[in-house]
Amino acid sequence: MASPPVSRVVWIAVAAVAAVTLTVLALSGQRPDPAGLARFEAAGVMLAIEPTRVTAVDVRQAERRWRFHRDPGGEWKVGGTAPAPAGAAQALDDGLRLLHASAPQRVLDRAEVDGIPMTEYGLAPPRYVVVVQAADGTSFRVEFGAVNPQGLAQYARVAGRDGVVLLPRFVGRPWEIAIGQP
């Protein structure tokens, strides 16, 4: 029994779409991006250093200092020899990933902050400072200040950049956990 002509046209159209899709996959080596979805691109304040390349982290708070080193096996050590507590090791990895990936909520340029004392942002002195060192000698420094009035973001200053950034609060939280802050 012969198929009705409309069914045959639909079948040919479906086969043509499938053939085009398979051809795109074969030629590009990847599937096409679904409409409206973009590939993830890191947009954090620490873009120059991949988190996996970090070999040392210093966290300073007032006169206190915590020094963490990552051994060749990827394990975090405190002061170079003692294993970092499990919570601190995870917090270090999370903090590095968030500094690299999470975009600031807002960047206040120099003109916006000129004339306003850094104490207003909790940055004179900062609440704590994080200094990251990569295997190739590249370093990164960020000073964390006060949490904004809504409690959802935290003021920060990145070495080598003018102005103040407003980072999501979850970016600063792992550093507090790493040094045992409640």
C-alpha positions as CSV (number, residue, x, y, z in Angstrom):
1,M,0.0,0.0,0.0
2,A,1.4,3.4,-1.0
3,S,1.9,6.2,1.6
4,P,-0.2,9.3,1.2
5,P,1.8,12.1,-0.5
6,V,1.8,14.4,2.6
7,S,3.4,11.7,4.7
8,R,6.0,11.2,2.1
9,V,6.9,14.9,2.1
10,V,7.1,15.0,5.9
11,W,9.4,11.9,5.9
12,I,11.7,13.5,3.2
13,A,11.9,16.8,5.3
14,V,12.8,14.9,8.5
15,A,15.4,12.9,6.6
16,A,16.9,16.1,5.1
17,V,17.1,17.8,8.6
18,A,18.8,14.7,10.0
19,A,21.2,14.6,7.1
20,V,22.2,18.3,7.6
21,T,22.6,17.8,11.3
22,L,24.8,14.8,10.8
23,T,26.9,16.6,8.2
24,V,27.4,19.6,10.6
25,L,28.5,17.2,13.4
26,A,30.8,15.4,11.1
27,L,32.5,18.5,9.7
28,S,32.7,20.5,12.9
29,G,33.5,17.8,15.4
30,Q,31.0,19.2,17.8
31,R,27.3,19.6,18.1
32,P,25.8,23.0,17.3
33,D,25.0,25.2,20.4
34,P,21.4,25.2,21.2
35,A,19.7,28.5,20.6
36,G,20.1,30.9,23.5
37,L,22.9,29.0,25.2
38,A,26.4,30.4,25.2
39,R,29.6,28.6,26.2
40,F,30.9,29.4,29.7
41,E,33.7,31.9,29.8
42,A,35.5,32.7,33.0
43,A,34.9,36.4,34.0
44,G,36.5,36.6,37.4
45,V,39.0,39.0,38.7
46,M,41.8,36.4,38.5
47,L,41.8,35.6,34.8
48,A,45.5,35.5,34.2
49,I,46.1,32.4,36.5
50,E,44.3,29.1,36.0
51,P,43.4,27.7,39.5
52,T,45.1,24.4,38.7
53,R,48.4,26.3,38.2
54,V,48.4,27.8,41.7
55,T,51.2,26.5,44.0
56,A,50.9,28.8,47.0
57,V,48.3,31.0,48.7
58,D,48.9,33.5,51.5
59,V,45.9,34.8,53.5
60,R,46.6,37.8,55.7
61,Q,44.3,39.3,58.3
62,A,45.7,42.1,60.4
63,E,49.0,40.7,61.8
64,R,48.0,37.1,61.2
65,R,49.2,35.1,58.2
66,W,48.3,31.7,56.8
67,R,50.6,30.2,54.2
68,F,49.4,27.3,52.1
69,H,51.4,25.3,49.5
70,R,50.2,22.8,47.0
71,D,52.5,19.8,46.6
72,P,53.2,18.2,43.2
73,G,50.4,15.7,44.0
74,G,47.9,18.5,44.4
75,E,47.5,18.2,48.2
76,W,47.4,21.5,50.1
77,K,49.9,21.9,53.0
78,V,50.0,24.4,55.8
79,G,53.4,26.1,56.2
80,G,54.9,23.6,53.7
81,T,54.7,20.4,55.6
82,A,51.5,19.7,57.6
83,P,48.4,18.7,55.5
84,A,45.8,21.4,55.4
85,P,42.6,20.5,57.3
86,A,40.0,19.0,54.9
87,G,37.7,22.0,55.1
88,A,40.6,24.4,54.4
89,A,41.8,22.4,51.4
90,Q,38.4,22.4,49.8
91,A,37.9,26.1,50.7
92,L,41.2,26.9,48.9
93,D,40.2,25.1,45.8
94,D,36.7,26.7,45.8
95,G,38.2,30.2,46.5
96,L,40.6,29.9,43.6
97,R,37.9,28.7,41.2
98,L,35.5,31.5,42.2
99,L,38.2,34.2,41.8
100,H,38.8,32.9,38.3
101,A,35.2,32.3,37.2
102,S,32.8,34.6,39.0
103,A,32.4,38.0,37.5
104,P,32.2,41.1,39.8
105,Q,28.6,42.4,40.3
106,R,29.9,45.9,39.7
107,V,33.1,47.7,39.1
108,L,33.4,51.2,40.7
109,D,36.0,53.1,38.6
110,R,38.5,55.5,40.1
111,A,36.2,58.5,39.4
112,E,33.4,56.9,41.4
113,V,35.6,56.2,44.5
114,D,37.8,59.4,44.4
115,G,37.1,61.4,47.5
116,I,35.5,58.5,49.4
117,P,37.7,57.1,52.2
118,M,38.5,53.5,51.7
119,T,37.3,52.9,55.3
120,E,33.8,53.3,53.8
121,Y,34.4,50.1,51.8
122,G,36.2,48.3,54.7
123,L,39.5,48.5,52.7
124,A,41.6,50.7,55.0
125,P,42.7,48.4,56.3
126,P,41.2,45.5,54.4
127,R,39.4,42.7,56.4
128,Y,41.8,40.2,54.8
129,V,44.2,39.9,51.8
130,V,44.7,36.9,49.5
131,V,47.9,36.6,47.6
132,V,48.1,33.8,45.0
133,Q,51.3,32.5,43.4
134,A,51.4,30.3,40.3
135,A,54.2,27.9,39.3
136,D,55.6,30.2,36.7
137,G,56.0,33.1,39.2
138,T,52.8,35.0,38.2
139,S,51.1,36.4,41.3
140,F,47.7,37.9,42.0
141,R,46.6,39.9,45.0
142,V,43.1,40.9,46.2
143,E,42.1,42.8,49.3
144,F,38.6,42.0,50.7
145,G,36.7,44.7,52.5
146,A,33.3,45.1,54.0
147,V,30.2,43.2,53.1
148,N,27.6,45.5,51.4
149,P,24.5,46.5,53.4
150,Q,22.3,43.8,51.8
151,G,24.9,41.1,52.7
152,L,25.0,39.7,49.2
153,A,28.3,41.3,48.0
154,Q,31.7,42.3,49.3
155,Y,33.9,45.2,48.4
156,A,37.4,44.3,47.1
157,R,40.4,45.9,45.6
158,V,42.6,44.1,43.0
159,A,46.3,44.9,42.8
160,G,47.2,46.7,39.6
161,R,43.7,47.9,38.9
162,D,42.1,51.2,39.8
163,G,38.8,51.4,41.6
164,V,36.9,49.0,43.7
165,V,35.0,45.9,42.7
166,L,31.8,44.5,44.3
167,L,32.2,40.7,44.3
168,P,29.4,38.3,45.1
169,R,29.7,37.4,48.7
170,F,30.3,33.7,47.9
171,V,33.7,34.7,46.4
172,G,35.1,35.9,49.7
173,R,33.6,33.2,51.9
174,P,36.0,30.3,51.1
175,W,39.0,32.4,52.2
176,E,37.3,33.0,55.6
177,I,36.6,29.2,55.9
178,A,40.3,28.4,55.0
179,I,41.6,30.5,57.9
180,G,38.9,29.2,60.3
181,Q,36.7,32.3,60.5
182,P,33.0,31.6,61.4
